[in-house]
Amino acid sequence: MYVAPNSVGGGLAQFYPQLVFLAAPTACTMRSLAVNAVTTTEQYGSVVADSNSFLVLKNEQPTSMTCSISNNTSVGATYSCSDSTHTFAVAQGDRIAIEFTDGFTDGSEYNIIIFGTTLVCN
């Protein structure tokens, strides 16, 4: 399991392939991406409607495996998205990462959503 970081900049893609990637231990086929989320006011006191996208990267290059979550303002609401349609081959040692993009473009991205992501490769 790989946990995607929360956004640190409105509307920017957040991905750090040199810091948070998984090196494939063996060759496999990437079968699915699943993302689960829950909204919380733990740090900022309110939840703002937002959209968030997740894109799987292979060796720092975008793949076609992606999914998106749009949330409302309800505290404690759960959301999920997945993609098992866009499979791709992975070689041993390939670097696999997840690019996270926050939908906000005005810098007010203090929407706190806790994300958990799972990639299945077999």
Residue, then its C-alpha position, 0 to 999 in steps of 0.5 A: m500500500y502507498v499513501a499519497p500526500n495531501s496537497v501543499g499547493g493549490g492546483l499543482a501536481q504534487f509528486y516526488p518520484q525521487l522521494v516517494f516511489l516503489a521500486a518493483p521487486t519483480a516484473c508484473t502487470m499493474r492491475s489496479l489503482a484504488v483510492n479511499a478518502v475521508t474528510t476531516t476538520e482536524q487541522y483547519g476547522s472546515v471542509v471545502a468542496d474540491s476535486n483531487s486526481f491521482l495518476v500512476l507514474k512509471n519511471e517518472q512518466p504518466t501512464s493511463m491509470t488514473c482516478s478522481i474524487s470530488n468531495n462535498t463539505s460534509v465532515g467525515a464523508t467517505y469517497s473512493c475511486s478506482d481504475s482497473t481498466h488501464t493496465f500496463a507492464v512493469a519490469q523489475g526495478d521500475r519506479i512506480a509513483i502516484e501523482f496527486t493533483d488538487g483541484f484548487t487554483d486559488g491557493s485556498e486548498y486547506n481542505i483536509i482529506i485523508f487519502g489511502t491508495t492501493l496499487v495491485c501488480n501481479 
